[in-house]
Every structure is written in structure tokens, then in C-alpha cells.
Amino acid sequence: MQAMVCEGAGRPLALRTLPRPEPGPGEVQMAVRACGVCRTDLHLVDGELPDPKVPVIPGHEIVGTITARGSGVTAPGIGTRVGVPWLGGSCGHCGFCATGRENLCADARFTGYQRDGGYAEYAVADARYVFPLPDRYDDVHAAPLLCAGLIGYRAYALAGEARTLGLYGFGAAAHLIAQVALAQGRTVFAFTRPGDRAAQAFAQKVGVHWAGDSDATAPAPLDAALIFAPAGALIPAALQATARGGTVVCAGIHMSDIPAFPYRLLWGERCVRSVANLTRRDGEAFLALAATIPLSVHVEPYPLVRANDALAQLRAGAVAGAAVLTPGV
């Protein structure tokens, strides 16, 4: 099979011909039909994530069809279309796993980072960590749901009952969760890089109530802010924009350092918290929601062999929505 492989930090992905991976006990093999390109993949390639498996095939927004099953697997069946997310496995018995918080398991393993992912024609996954996908989305449009959608949903859930929501960084995750929030009657403001009129126009096309620069004054105080851009400097800005009792949720796996800021920005029972990965319960809840809310998933498809181009466009902030790789094209 063909695969795009990360062979070391700071190096372009290499196109390699590799043996088709075989499923072990408890695993399924799938033919990859589409794989989303996530900012976490960029952090991996740029060497910003610790202790990756090297070499590793990136990609954790995988849509595939089950082609083989390892011993002990009775479901899903051969031919079933499934999605594979970032969380690829956990120990199953620690205190976190026992309480439905396997996203915090110290022995968790992640797709496209510690397990080979979906920048390839075939992939294997732990059968316990794959999801059925809503029929309303084709393969390319389903792929971003598996990380942009899932992590966005977890961040959104941690915002609680916030009625006025600020989204910092308007890309793959924000454009999906904005639609969920709007469908649920919330007010949504989008904050982008200063001067990024294209991103602001994209946010307005999605239907947000206001879009502007990240250093601009919001039209109204925020009940919660979700930060998707990996810029630590946005935390003080978001606190400044958030009302007393509000929450700032940092949704990325990697972020630049947070600058010092005056305590008065945090005072007033404001809260800053992070999102770590996702749980299977998140996946089930969000995909059930996506089946009922007709999300408009904006994608830019790339052939598998152009994975480096997709990553470069993402790095430059030139992707409206989500980039998706299509093996076999």
C-alpha cells in the first residue's frame, strides 16, 4: 500500500510503499476512504509533540470500510463504514477509565501519533474505538467530524449553558461547532487573526452574529470563549472579553506559552480550563447530534500524495474549513 510517513520532526512526509497492516487481536483492518488533516498533524510534523512513534503514519480523522477483523472481534462487520478518532486506545482499568474519563488515561494511545494513522490506503484500529458514521455525510465530509467535530464538541460541552459564545480561530473545529451553537439558539462571535478578512467572511457565511479581529472588542461580553488557535496570547484576550463567572476553554493539544497577565482578568470567578483528547461518550454524543443537525462541512480535498501541500496550506492559514486526503486519487 501507499502511505505518507513522518520519519522525523521538521522533515516533509515521505511517500512510501509498505505492507498492508494486518489486524491483531481486538483490532480491525480498514480500507481508508478519506482522512482529515488536523492541526495536531502539523504539530507532529513540526516536532511540537513529545515522544511520537517514529516513523509513524499520521492521520486521526479516518473514514474507512472494514476489510478484516482480528481474533475476538465480532463487530463491526466486514464492509461496515466506520470512523477512527484521535483516541486510539486506553488501559481500561485505571481510575480514569473506570469513571468514563479514558481521555486522561496515562496509558492512552493516540491514532497517527503512537499508532499508525490514516495517511495511507489501509489502516488498523482498536475495534473498541471506532464509531459508526451518520449516513447523511459522504466519506470526505464525514472525516472532519472525527476530530474537528469531536474536540470542538467537547470544548463546547465544557462551556456549559453559555448563551453568548466567542470562538477564537475559525477553522475546521470552529466552523462545525458554530453551526451546532447556532442551531441551539446561541449567539456566536468569531475572532480571527487580525486582518484575516477571508476567515471573517467564511465565519459570516457560516452564520455567526459577528466576526472580527482577535484584538477587537466583542459586541457584548462573552459567557464563554473557546480557543482553537494554538496561541497562548489569546487567553488573556479571551479573559478580557469574558463576563464574570465565564469560562475560557483551550481546545488544542499544543499551544504557545501563555504570557503573564493581571489577576483582575481572572478575578470574578472566571475559569480557564483545557480539553484533553476525547472520550468515546463524546464521540457517540456528537455523531448522534450530527445525524440530526445538517452540518455544512466545508472541505478542501487533496490526493494522498499531496499531504505535504495540505499541511503547508494549513500552516499558512489558507484552508477554509478542513483539508481532507483521499487515498487512491
C-alpha positions in Angstrom: 0.0 0.0 0.0 1.0 3.7 -0.4 1.4 5.8 2.8 2.7 9.2 3.7 5.1 8.7 6.6 6.6 11.0 9.2 10.2 10.0 9.5 11.4 12.7 11.8 10.5 16.2 13.1 10.9 19.0 10.7 11.0 16.8 7.6 8.4 16.6 4.9 6.3 13.4 4.9 7.7 10.7 2.7 5.7 8.7 0.2 6.4 5.0 0.9 5.2 1.6 -0.3 4.6 -0.5 2.8 3.0 -3.9 3.5 -0.7 -3.7 4.2 -1.1 -3.7 8.1 -2.8 -6.8 9.5 -5.2 -6.6 12.4 -4.1 -8.1 15.7 -6.3 -9.4 18.5 -9.1 -6.9 19.1 -8.3 -4.9 16.0 -10.0 -4.2 12.7 -8.4 -3.5 9.3 -10.0 -1.0 7.0 -9.6 0.4 3.5 -9.2 4.1 4.1 -11.7 6.2 2.1 -10.8 9.6 3.5 -8.6 11.1 6.2 -8.9 14.6 7.5 -5.8 16.8 8.0 -5.7 18.2 11.5 -3.6 20.9 13.1 -2.3 18.2 15.5 -0.8 16.5 12.5 1.1 19.8 11.9 2.3 19.8 15.5 3.5 16.2 15.0 5.4 17.0 11.8 6.9 20.2 13.3 8.2 18.3 16.3 6.0 20.1 18.9 4.5 16.9 20.4 6.7 14.7 22.7 7.6 11.1 22.2 5.8 10.2 18.9 6.3 6.7 17.3 8.9 7.3 14.6 8.4 6.5 11.8 4.7 7.0 12.0 1.8 7.4 9.6 -0.1 10.5 10.7 -3.9 11.0 10.5 -6.6 10.6 13.0 -9.8 11.6 11.2 -10.2 8.3 9.3 -13.2 7.1 7.4 -12.8 3.5 6.3 -14.5 0.3 5.3 -13.8 -2.8 7.5 -11.9 -5.3 5.4 -10.7 -7.8 8.1 -11.0 -8.5 11.8 -8.6 -9.8 14.3 -9.3 -12.5 16.8 -12.0 -11.7 19.3 -13.7 -9.1 17.2 -17.4 -9.8 16.3 -18.4 -6.2 15.4 -18.4 -4.1 13.4 -19.0 -6.3 10.4 -16.9 -6.6 7.2 -18.0 -3.9 4.8 -19.1 -1.5 7.6 -18.2 2.1 7.2 -16.6 3.4 10.4 -14.7 6.4 11.7 -11.4 6.4 13.7 -10.7 9.3 16.0 -7.6 10.6 17.9 -8.1 8.4 20.9 -7.0 5.0 19.7 -7.0 3.0 23.0 -6.6 3.2 26.8 -5.8 0.8 29.6 -9.4 0.2 30.5 -8.8 -0.3 34.3 -7.3 2.8 35.8 -9.4 5.2 37.8 -9.9 7.5 34.8 -11.0 4.6 32.6 -13.3 3.2 35.3 -15.1 6.6 35.5 -15.6 7.2 31.8 -12.6 9.6 31.5 -10.3 7.4 29.4 -9.2 10.6 27.7 -7.0 11.2 30.8 -5.6 7.6 31.0 -1.8 7.7 31.4 -1.5 4.7 29.1 -3.8 6.0 26.4 -2.6 5.7 22.8 -3.4 8.0 20.0 -4.0 7.5 16.3 -1.5 8.9 13.9 0.9 9.6 16.8 1.6 6.4 18.8 -0.5 4.2 16.4 -0.2 4.4 12.7 -3.0 6.5 11.2 -4.9 7.2 8.0 -2.5 8.9 5.7 -2.4 5.6 3.9 -4.5 3.2 1.8 -5.1 0.9 4.7 -5.1 1.2 8.5 -5.8 -0.8 11.6 -7.6 0.3 14.7 -8.7 -1.0 18.1 -12.3 -2.2 17.4 -13.5 -0.6 20.7 -12.5 2.8 19.5 -14.2 3.1 16.1 -17.6 4.8 15.5 -20.5 4.2 13.1 -21.0 7.3 11.0 -24.2 9.2 10.1 -25.3 8.3 6.6 -26.1 11.9 5.7 -22.3 12.6 5.2 -20.2 11.2 2.4 -16.7 10.0 3.2 -14.9 13.3 2.6 -17.4 15.3 4.6 -17.5 12.8 7.4 -13.8 12.8 8.0 -13.6 16.3 9.8 -16.3 15.2 12.2 -13.8 12.8 13.8 -11.5 15.4 15.4 -12.5 18.9 14.4 -16.1 17.9 15.3 -15.4 15.8 18.3 -12.8 18.1 20.0 -15.0 21.1 19.2 -17.9 19.3 20.8 -16.0 18.5 24.0 -14.9 22.1 24.2 -18.4 23.3 23.6 -19.8 21.0 26.3 -17.3 22.3 28.8 -18.7 25.8 28.1 -21.9 24.7 29.9 -25.0 26.8 29.3 -23.2 29.8 27.9 -25.6 31.8 25.7 -23.0 34.1 24.1 -20.0 32.3 22.8 -16.7 33.5 21.4 -14.7 31.3 19.0 -11.0 32.2 18.7 -9.6 30.8 15.5 -12.2 30.0 12.8 -11.1 26.8 11.1 -12.2 23.2 10.9 -13.4 22.9 14.5 -14.9 26.3 14.9 -16.9 26.2 11.7 -18.6 23.0 12.8 -19.3 23.9 16.4 -20.6 27.3 15.4 -23.3 25.6 13.5 -24.2 23.5 16.5 -24.4 26.5 18.7 -26.4 28.5 16.2 -28.9 25.6 15.8 -29.3 25.6 19.6 -30.2 29.3 19.6 -26.9 30.7 21.0 -25.2 33.9 20.0 -21.8 33.2 18.3 -18.9 35.7 17.7 -15.9 34.6 15.7 -12.4 36.0 16.4 -9.7 35.6 13.8 -6.1 36.7 13.2 -6.1 40.5 12.9 -6.7 41.4 9.3 -7.8 38.0 8.2 -10.8 39.1 6.2 -11.1 35.8 4.4 -11.6 33.9 7.6 -14.1 36.5 8.8 -16.0 36.3 5.6 -16.1 32.5 6.0 -17.4 32.8 9.5 -20.1 35.2 8.4 -21.0 32.8 5.6 -21.5 30.1 8.3 -23.9 32.4 10.0 -22.1 33.8 13.1 -23.6 37.0 14.6 -20.3 38.9 14.4 -16.8 38.3 13.1 -13.7 40.4 13.7 -10.0 40.6 14.8 -8.9 38.7 17.9 -7.8 42.0 19.4 -11.1 43.7 18.7 -13.8 44.5 21.3 -16.6 42.0 21.2 -20.1 43.4 20.6 -21.2 42.0 24.0 -19.5 40.2 26.9 -18.9 36.5 26.4 -20.4 33.8 28.6 -17.7 31.5 27.3 -14.7 31.5 24.9 -13.4 28.5 23.0 -9.8 28.9 21.8 -9.0 26.7 18.8 -5.9 28.7 17.6 -2.7 27.5 19.2 -1.7 30.9 20.5 -1.3 31.4 24.3 -1.6 35.1 23.9 -5.3 34.6 23.2 -6.0 33.5 26.8 -5.6 37.0 28.3 -7.6 38.5 25.4 -10.4 36.0 25.8 -10.5 36.6 29.6 -10.7 40.3 28.9 -13.8 39.6 26.7 -15.5 37.2 29.1 -18.0 38.2 31.7 -17.7 37.4 35.4 -18.4 33.8 36.0 -17.5 32.9 32.4 -15.2 30.1 31.1 -12.3 30.1 28.7 -11.8 26.7 27.2 -8.4 25.9 25.5 -9.2 23.2 22.9 -5.8 22.5 21.4 -3.3 19.7 22.2 -0.5 22.2 21.9 -0.3 25.9 22.5 2.4 28.5 22.6 3.3 29.9 26.1 0.7 32.0 27.9 2.0 35.5 28.7 1.8 37.0 32.1 -1.5 38.8 32.7 -3.0 40.8 35.6 -5.1 38.9 38.1 -8.0 41.2 37.5 -8.7 39.4 34.2 -9.2 36.1 36.1 -10.9 37.6 39.1 -14.7 37.5 39.2 -14.9 33.7 39.2 -13.7 33.4 35.6 -12.3 29.9 34.8 -9.6 28.8 32.4 -9.6 25.1 31.5 -8.1 22.8 28.9 -9.6 20.0 26.8 -7.6 16.8 26.7 -8.4 14.4 23.9 -11.9 13.0 23.9 -13.9 10.1 25.3 -15.9 7.5 23.4 -19.0 9.0 25.1 -18.1 12.3 23.4 -17.9 10.6 20.0 -21.3 8.9 20.4 -23.0 12.1 21.6 -21.6 14.3 18.9 -22.1 11.9 16.0 -25.7 11.4 17.1 -26.1 15.2 17.1 -24.5 15.5 13.7 -27.1 13.0 12.4 -29.9 15.4 13.4 -28.3 18.8 12.6 -27.4 19.0 8.9 -23.9 20.4 9.3 -22.4 22.1 6.3 -18.9 20.7 6.4 -16.5 22.8 4.3 -13.7 20.7 2.9 -10.7 21.1 0.5 -9.8 17.6 -0.8 -6.3 16.6 -1.7 -4.9 13.4 -3.1 -2.9 11.3 -0.5 0.3 12.1 -2.3 -0.2 15.8 -1.8 -0.4 15.5 2.0 2.6 17.9 2.4 0.8 20.5 0.3 -2.3 20.2 2.6 -0.1 20.6 5.7 1.6 23.7 4.2 -1.8 25.3 3.4 -3.0 24.6 6.9 0.2 26.1 8.3 -0.3 29.2 6.3 -3.9 29.6 7.4 -5.1 29.1 3.8 -7.7 26.3 4.4 -11.3 27.4 4.6 -12.8 24.6 6.8 -10.9 21.3 6.7 -8.4 19.7 4.3 -9.1 16.0 3.6 -6.9 13.4 2.0 -8.4 10.9 -0.4 -6.3 7.8 -0.9 -6.4 6.3 -4.4 -7.0 9.6 -6.1 
